[in-house]
Amino acid sequence: MKIAFIGLGHMGGPMALNLHKAGHEVRAFDLSQAACEQLAASGVPVAAGAAAAVQGAEVVISMLPASQHVDGLYFGSHGQPGLLAQIAKGTLVIDSSTIAAATSQKVAKAAEAQGVQFIDAPVSGGTGGAIAGTLTFMVGGDAAALERARPLLEKMGANIFHAGAVGAGQTAKICNNMLLGILMAGTSEAIALGVANGLNPKVLSEIMRRSSGGNWALEKYNPYPGVQDNVPSSKGYAGGFGTDLMLKDLGLAQENATAVKAATPLGGLARSLYAMHSLAGHGTLDFSSILQSVQKRA
Ligand code: NAD
């Protein structure tokens, strides 16, 4: 299939590479020259711009940071024309960014008006899942559009869920990430408490992993440096899922909770913790660096 892939960051880069490796004709683009060069070095053709990437594409995939980027890409920003007008009738657009459900619905409505199919398909599984092609996709949109996307999603992910109509994928994603933000902060607190009492973080993590406190952070993404190899905490919290992106997702969850009058006290507290961590200058570090906010300094 001819695929335009827009947004080649921590997630988009390896996702585009997996589609290329699976034999698809990928044309990629990112505003960052460095991101384009990194992917080109792996053999993936890079287009001169987003409009050039979508020429002749059957499927357009976007993987951008936040709502304003997706809105700006498809409808235009800073004097740049919107990409949607450049996308041919009959094309399928898959947006895998984590954004407000209302933005997904706005793009879907405009796409439908010009005969373009749209699904929101945010992901979970981190950069490790993006590289390994084992992401979980949470899809919102028509069942028929999902079936059209499925062969591509299967090359990038291991689990594909149909959450409901357009926007439902985003809603599922913010519920998941609110829980993730809470459990990473809680896991950090528990390990820091043990270490402050002289426990070995590796031993304590293993005890909790196999006990009733076991969770995804302890299994795959330990926040304490040196406990696990190849996780952001063991690489100076570089790469991974940025604190500011987690802060964005916790904000989306709180906005949504306000709209539907849901009670999310721990989600609200977690948003404040990550906001303070970001204000302390750690916004670009992986979100597991929240451990530093509860860690006893040497
Ligand atoms: P990132 O910041 O590493 O990458 C985003 C890329 O989009 C950047 O390279 C940026 O230059 C590019 N970009 C922005 N606007 C653009 C435009 N108009 N045209 C072309 N390129 C543009 O972010 P990421 O970590 O890859 O995350 C992407 C999305 O996936 C976010 O919504 C995030 O919340 C979500 N997500 C991330 C993770 C993770 O572990 N990093 C996990 C699940 C979901």
Residues whose N, C-alpha, C, O or C-beta is under 5 A from the ligand:
A	BS01	NAD	I6 G7 L8 G9 H10 M11 G12 F29 D30 L31 S32 A35 M63 L64 P65 A66 H69 L73 S96 S97 T98 V123 S124 G126 T127 G240 F241 L245
